[in-house]
Amino acid sequence: MPVKYIPYYPSTVEGQAILNNFTRTRRALSYRDNDRVHDRIRRGMPFYELEKIETVGENSKNMLIRGECISACAYLKDKGVKVDLVYIDPPFASGADYAKKVNLRRCPEIARKIAEMEEEYNTNGNGDQNGGIDFDELRAFEEKMYGDIWNKEDYLNWMFENLTAIKSVMNDSASIYVHLDWHIGHYVKILMDEVFGEDNFRNEIVWWYPSGSDPFPQFNRKHDNIFWYTKDIEKWTFNFDEVAIPYTKEQEARFDQWDENRGNWYYWNINPRGERVKTFKKAGVGEYDVWNIGINASEIKEIGYATGKPQKLIDRIIKASSDEGMLVADFFGGSGVTAKVANDLKRKFIHVDVGINSIQTARDRLIAAGAPFDIYDVQDGVSLFRNPAQTMDKLKTLITGLKNEDSLDSFWVGAIHDSKLGMMPCYIPNLLDHSTKILDIPLMNRIINIAMPELPDSVKKVIVHYVDIEDEKELDAFIRENNPTDLEIELRDLKEVLDDVVINDVADFEMKKEGKEYVVRFKSFTSDRLIQKIEEYNKKKELQKIGKSLLPKKEADPDKGSDSDNENGDDEEDNDDVAVNGKDSNFTPIQISETGLELIEFISIDCKNKDGVWHSNTEIKIDRKGYVIKNGKKTKEFWDGKIFSPQKPIRIKIRNIAGDESINAI
């Protein structure tokens, strides 16, 4: 259960246009045989304690928080923290799944040999000196990061709560930029009018990224929308000079008169009222609300985060709406670009995300940038896997007997079949939506009065999983009094299953002292989770290969147009089959070496603490080409299976290529 509830901002702005097809933060209870509302639950933001996981640098107020936006806002408000600028890039409700490409690293024993082979291939006439074969593409697979699939009303409820929570931690002079696209942006614009007030709307910024072509008979979709609102109509930060467009020579020439009092050049102009006024020289012409900024696919590929945004875009927002020393927050932090740019521009930052890959990506970027920060984990009782989407998928395999059931509504995740009771539909809370994690009367009311009456007559029992339960005795009484069916309801604690979600990897290593340094040498590394994933990938590709071989050539190898709009708007190629000299190569199964060291991405040594907050004294990261990044600095050295430390290591942290981390004592 939450420690307590923190009040939201007192109320939304009255007199605004609103959407009436969802309940917002006030969940109504409609009882059986009675359409009157008996009660309205008004809750604040659920407050959970934060556990500090790692500290980097000294005296930092910068934060990376793994958890939901609303939980982070509850913590910040409780601690009296106010932010000066918010940029968020939430899910777009696009209906798409987003995946992360997972690249195997080069096993230390063969890294140099592969490099020599690549160089020979790319210079002997069979390849291209500027490109040739990308051997790493043959050793990569994808993992789902999150599913951006929402019921429209659920999404708007969720966004309303997030916007209300964010407003509660904004300074009166703060601004918020909300980045969306055509899928749902027009609805969220109305929500923002309600939460922040129409008068506080400043701009709808169009981010235009002219690249590629959509393969559909329509105009190319090549822009996103960014809604900029202020909290207080009377005061906000806007640095005109920072984002002004430099004058052209012709524009410069107009300022041909000098004002002694102002100490500035000017020319006479006619204002909208027909009055003759002086126009003084500024830093340039005001920036327009259409920004032609490229996606910078190479930057996003290097970071390895599919939905990342270009630094140039965030740079413009932060320069325009904040000053040095101000606090910039991104509650859907993703690739960490907001935190990184904020640090570059001498601002403080808060990065929040529910995905561990987001926290790791942001951490590594900030290490390279030399930024100080602390990493926190929201203690909400949910032991997430890498992110909520993957955790939900994992749960389905861990709940004994659970299988998909096409005959059931999507409200039910599946069913367990019992020899006596038959099919038992199962409910699992959405781990992305905090309002479903606590099983209370409003949620149970929905289950028994909406979901259960729609079940087939043959169903005798349902199973309802929960993360937290508000008052079990009160809930049981509510079920007895208001259940309109004869179905039995069994409540099960989901935390017992969640505890089994995270599976530690196994590393075999030894430590020796060589001269003045300690060296840890890795003998082997085993990740059952990754091995299983790779085996599944190999089987899938083999089946696809067999399927293609059975099709006529024209169907098996059709001309490929570019992909339709993804969240970044860029065109991504299908790299499942790598083409060599214009011909499709046969699929080569991914194989793991005997040592399995190619499954390691990152190693960190703590020489200070044997438990508790992590302190990284020295660390290495192996990039997808096999080169080592030492303490955030890139090198051209291949990893040799070792890590060196000037101090005696106490414990070691190992991250595999998919983002799972395990800590071992030395």
N, C-alpha and C positions, 0 to 999 in steps of 0.2 A: 504493500500500500504506500501511497505517497506520504511523506512526512507531514505535509500540510498542503493547503491550497492557497496560492497567492492571487489576490484579486487582479483581474484584467484592468485595462483603462476603464474608468467608470461607465462610459456609455459611448455609443457611436454618435456621429453628428446627426442631429435631428433635421428633418425636412429634406432629406436626400432621396433620390430615386433608389429603390431597393428591389432585390429579387426575392420573391415571396415563396419560392418552391423548395426552400430548405429551412431547417430549424435553427441554424447557427449554434451558438454555445448554449442555448436554452433548449433542452430536450423535453418535448412534451410527452405526457403519459396518457394514452387513450385506453380505457379499460373495456373489457368485454361487455357487449350489450349497452354501451354508453359512449356516445360520441363527444361527451363533454371532457374538457381538460381538467383533471382532478388536481394536478400538481405540475409545477415547473421547477426543474432542477437548475439552479443557478450556481455553477461552480467556477472557481478560478482556475489558474494554471496549476497542474500537479507539481509539487516541489519534491525533488529527490536530491539526496546528497551527491556531491561530486567527489570522485576519488582521483587524486593526482597520480598519473601513471608515469610521467617522465618530465624532467626539467632540463632545459637547454639554456645555457648562459646564466647570467646573474640579474637579479632585481627586475624581472620581467613582469609586465602586466598583460602581455600578449597571451592569448589562449587558443588552444585547439581542443574542441569539445566533441567527443563522440556521443551523439544522442540526438533527440528530436529538437526541432526549432522551439517548440513550446516548452520543453523541459529546460533548455538553455535559458530562455527568457525568464522563466520562473526563478531560476538561480540568480541571474543577473539582477532582477528586480529586488529579490530578497536581500542581496548584498549591496543594493544602492548604486549599481553600475549603470551609467547612462551612455548611450552611443551617439556619435555625431553624424554618422552617415551609414546607411544600410544599402547594400546592393545584394539582391537575391536573384538567382537563376533556378527557380524551382522546376519540378517536372512540368512538361508542357501539355499533359493529358493528350498525348499524340497517338496513343494506342499501340505504341511500338515497344519492343524489348531492346535494351541497350546492353551490349556485351563488351567485355574487356579482352583484348588479345593477350594471351599468356604465352610468352616466349621462353623456351628452354634456354638456359645459359650454356656456354661451352664447357664441357668437362675439362678440368685443368690438364689432364694427361694428353688431350688431343687438341687443345686450343691452338697451339702454334702450328700444328700439322694442318689443321683446317685452314688457317690463315694463309699458309704457303700454297695450299691447293687452290684457294680462291684467287690468289694473286696470279698463279700459273694459268688458271682457266680464263681469267679476265684479260690476259695479255698475249695468249697464244693464237689468237684469231678466232677462237670458238666463242668468245664472249665479247663484252663491251668494256673497254678500259674504264668508262665512266659509270658502269653499272654491273653488267653481267648477271650471273645468278645471285640472288639473295638467298644463301643457304639457310638463313634463319627463318625464312618464310616456310621452309619445309619442316621446321621444328616448332610449330606454334599451333595453339588451339584457342578457342574462345570460351569464355565463361560469362553467363548472364550477370550483369551488375544490378539492374533493377528493371521491373516491368512498369512502363508508364501507361498502364491500362486502368482507367478510372471510370466509374459511373459519374456522370456529370454532377449530379447533386452531391455525391460524396466528396468529390474534388472541391466543389465550392464551399461546402461546410468546412472541410479541412483548411482551405486557404483563408477563409474568414477567421478561423481561430488563430491561424498563424499571423495574419496581418494585425489582428487585435493584440496578440501577445507582443509582437514586434513594436507596435506603437507604444506599449506600456513602458518600454525601456529606451525610447528615443528622447533625447534632449529636445526642449522646445524649439531650438533653432536647427534641428536635424532635418535631413532629407532622406527619402527612400526611393530607390530605383528598382522596379520590378520588371524582369526580363522574361518575355513570353513570345508566342507567335500566334498565328491565325487560329490555332485549334481552340483556344479557350481565353485568349487575351481580352476579347471584347466583354466577356462576362466578368472577368477579374477587374476590369476598368470600373464597372459599376460598383463592385465591392469596395474598391478603393475610394470611390466618391462617398460611399456610406461611412467608411471607417475614418478617412482623413478629411472629408469634405470637398465638394466640388471646387470651392474657392482656393483650396490648397493644391490643386492640379497645376503643374508648371508646364510640362511638355510631354507630348508623345514623341519619343525619339525613334526614328527608323534606322536600324542598323542594316545597311545595304552591303551585301557581299556578292558582287557580280562574278560568278564563276560557274563553269560547267553548264549543263543543260538538262532540264527535266524531260523524260521521254514520253510525256503525255500531250494530247492535243489541247493545250491551254497555255497561258502565260507562265513563264518560269517563276517559281516561288523562291525568291532570293533576298528575303529580308526578315528580320525579327522586329518586334516592338518592345520598347522599353518605356514604361510609364514612370514619370518623375513627379513625386508629390512632396510637399513640405508639411511639417507638423503644425506650424504656426504661420498664418498668412502675414503676420507683421514682421517676422524676422527669419532669415535663413542665410546660409553661406552660398555665395556665388562669385567665383573669382574670374571675372571677365578677362583679365589680362592673360590668365593661364591658358585659356582655350581660344583666344581670338585668332582669326585668320589674318596673316600679315597683309598689309596693303600692297596693291599692285603699284607700279610706277605712276600710272595715271591717277590712281586714288591719292597717292602721296602728293602729287603736284597740286591737288585742289587746296591743300592747307597752305595758303600763300600769305596769310596775315598773322601778325604776332600780337598776343594780348599780354600787355605788361603786368596787369594785375594777376592773371592766372599763370603767367609764365608758360604759355603754351600756344601752339599754332592753331588757327581756325579758319573756316570759310563761312560765308553767309548762306543760309539755307531757308527753305520755306517749310514750316511745320504743317501738320494736318489741319490746323485752324486757319491756315493762310497767313500766319504771322512770320515776319522775317526774324530769324534767330541765328545765333552763332553755333556752329558745330565744331567742337574742339577735337583735337587729335587724341586718339587712344592708342592702345597697343595694336589695334587692327580692326577688322570688321568682325562683328559678332558671329560666332559659330552658328551654323544652320542646324535644324533638327533632323536632317538626313545625313548620316555619317557613312561615307564610303570607306570602310575599313575591311580589308581582306581577312579571311579566316586564319591564314597562316597555318596551313596544314602541317608543315614541317615542325613547327613549335609544338603543336598538339600531339603529333606522333612521337616526338622526343620525350614528352612528359608521359605519354602512354595512358591518357585519360580521354576517352572518346568524345565526351560532351564538354571538354574544356573550351574556354573562350580566350581570344587573343589578348595579350597584355595591353596592346595599344588601346583597345576598347575600354578596359577598366581604368587605364591610366587617365583617359580623358574625363571619366566620371569622377574619379577621386580628386584630380586637380581642380575640377570645376566646383565641387561641393564640399570641400574640406580644406583645412589648413594643417600645417605641420604640427605634430603633437596631438591631433585629434584622434578619436577612436572610430575605426571603420569596422563594420561587422557584416559577415556573410553567413546567413543561417542555413544555406544550402550550398556549402562551400565547394563541393566537387573537387576540381583539380588543385585548389588552393591558389588560384591566380589572384583573387582579391587580396588575400593575406600577403602574398609575395609582392605585389605592386604597392600595397600600402606600406610595407616595410621599406621598399626602395624609395618611396616618397616621404620617408620619415614620419609616418603615422603609426599609431598603435593598431592592433588588429585582433578580431575574434573570428575564428573559423569554426563552423558547426556543421556536422554531417553525421548521418546514421551509419554510413559505410566505413568499414575499416580501411578499404583501399583508398578512400578519400583522405582519411587522416594520415595514412602512410605517405601518399603522394605529396600532400601539403607539407608534411614534416620534412621529407627529403629535399623538397624545393627550398624550404626555409633554412635548412642546414647549409645548403650550397650558397645561400644568400647571406649567411652569417647572422641570421636573426635570432634573438633570444625569445623563448616561449616556454609555456608549460602545456602538457597534454593531460586532459581530464576525461574521465569516463562517467557517464550518468548512471547512478546505481538504482535503476528502476526494476531490478529483479529479473531482467531479461538477458540471458546469456546469448547474445547474437552471434551468429556465424560471421561471415564477412559483411553481410548487409541483410536487411529484412527480407528481400526477395529470395536470396539463396537460403536463408534460414527457413522460410516457409516451405521451400522445396525439400529441404533436408528433413523437416519435421514429418512430411508425408511418408518418408521412408522409415522413420523411427517409430511412428505409432503402429504398433503391432496389428496387422490385419487390415490396415486402412487401404482402400482401393478407390480409384475413380468410379463414379457412378453417373452415367450420362442422363439418367432419368431424373436426377435431382436438380433443383435450382442452384445457381452459383453461390448462394448463401452458404450452402453446405460444401465443405471441402472434399467430401467423399463419404464412404460408408464402410462400416465393419460388418461382416456377415457372421451371424451366430446360428448354430444348428437348431436352436430352439426358438429364438426370437426373430430370426430372419435378418433382414437388412436394417442396420442401425445407423442413420445419418449422423455425421460428425460435424460439429462447428469448431473452427479454430479462429481466434481473434486475429485481426489484421495487425501485424507487428509494426506497420508504418503509421497506423492511426491510433494515437494514444487513447482515444475515447472508447475503444473496444477492448483495451487491455484490462480494464477494471470491470468485472462482472457485477453490475448493480441492477437496481430495479428498472431503470429506463431501457437498458440493453435486454434484460430478461423479458420485459414487456414486448419488445420487438420480436423476440424469438417465439414466445408462446402465442402471440396474437396475430402475427403476420407470417412468419416462416413455417411454423408447425402446421397450421390448418391447411397449407398447400401440399403437404406430403401425401403420398399414396396411402390408401386405406389399409394396406398390408403392414405398414410400419407400426410397431408396438413400442419402440423405445428410441430416444435420441441421446447422443452424448455431447455435452457442452464443455469444451475446454476453456480454461481461464488462466491468466497470468496472476492477477490479484482478484480477490473477492471482497466486496465492501462489508457486508454483514450477512454471514451465511444463514443465521437463524431467521432474520428478517426476510431474506430472499426465499427461503423454504416456505415461509408463511405466505408470501406473495404468490408463489407458484400454486400452492394448495387452493388459494382463494380465487385465482384468476385464470387458471389453465382451462381453456375452452375445449380441450381434447381429452382423450383417455390415454394419451401417451405418457410413458414414464420418462422422466428426465434424470440422467445421471451426470453429476458434475465431476470433472477431473482436473487436477492441477497440472497445467502445462509445463511448469517449471521443472518438474521431474523429468520430462522429455528434453527440455531445452538444455539441461545440464550435460546431456550426452551429445549435443550438437558439435561442440568443439573437440576435435581429436588431435592430440599432440603428435608431432612428427618425432622421429628417432634419429639422433645424430651420434656418431662414434668419432671421438677426437682425442688427441693427447696434447698435453702442455709440457714444454721444456724451456729452460732458460739458456739462451744462446748469447754469450757476451753480456751486455747490459740490458738486453731485451728478452721478453718472454714471447714465445711463439706457440700458437695453437694450430696444430695441423689436423685437418679433417681426413678421416679414413673413409667414411661412408655416410650417406644420408638417405633415410627412407621416409617417404610420405605415402601412406596407404591411400589417402584421399586423392592425391594427384595421380598415383598409379592407376587407380580405378577410373579416374576421369580420362586419362590417356587411352586406356583400353577401350572405353566406350567410344571415344573419338575415332580410334582406328577401325573399330567394327562398323561405325556409321559410314566412314569414308569408303570402306571396302564394299559395303552394300550399295552405295551410290555409284561406285565404279562398275559393279556388276549390272546395275540398272541402266547405266548409260550404254554399256556394251550391247544391251539387248534392243536399243532404240536405233532407228535409221539414223545415218550420220547427220542429216540436216536437223533432226530433232535433238540429237545428243549434243550438238555443238552449235546452237543458234547464235546469231549475231547479238552481241550484248549492248544494250544502251546503258546510259549511266543510271545509277540508282536514283529513286525519287528522293524528295527532301527528307533528310534526317535532321536530328535536332540542331546540328550546326549548319545545315544547309549545304554542306559540301558533298561532293560526289565521291563515293568510296568504291574502289574496285573489289571484285570478288577474288580473293587470293587463295581460295581453296585449292585450285590447281595452278601451279606456276608454269608459265609458258616459256619454253626455251627454243630460240630460233624460229618462233612463230608456230611451234607445235606444242600441243598439250603434253606435258610429261605425265607418266604414270604416277599414281599416288604411292608414296613411300611411307609405310607405317612409322610412327614415332617410336623410337626404341630408347630405353633407359640403360645407361652403362651400369657396370657392376657396382661402382661406387655411388652412383646416383647424385653426384655433386652438382650436376647441371640443373638440379631442382632448387638450388639455393640462389637467392637474389641478394640477401643482405645479412650482414653479421655485425653485431655490436658487443663490445666488452665493457662491463661495469667493474671498475676497480675500487669503488667507494662503498656500495651498499650490497649486503647479502640478501636483502628482501626489500619490499616496499617500492618507493619511487625509483625509477630507473635513471641512472646517470651514465651517459655514454662517454667513456674516456677516449675510446678510439673505435672507429667503425669503417667498414668497407661496403660498397654496393657494387654488384656486378651488372653492368648494363647488358642489353640484349645482344651486343656484339662480343661480349666476353671481356671487355675492358673494365678495369677497376676504378671506382671513384672512391678516393680515400678522404674521409672526413669532409665530404662535400666537394672535393677538388678532383676534376677529371684527370685521368692519366692515359697513357697509351700502353699500359702494362696489362698483360693477361693474368687472370687469377691463377695462382699456383696451388690453391687448396690450403693456404695459410693466412693467418692474420697475426700481426705483431703488436705488442703493447710494451711501452716503456715501464709500466707498473705491473705488479702482479695481479692478474685477473681474479675476480671473485666469482663472477657468473657471466654467462654468455647468452645473448639473444640471437635466434636464427629465424629469418623470414624466408618462406619458400616463394616461388615465383608467382603463386596465386594470392599471396598476402597473409597466409597463416603464420603466426609467430609462436615460437616456443622458447622457454627460458630454462637453461640448465646450469646447475652449480658446477664449479670447476674444482 
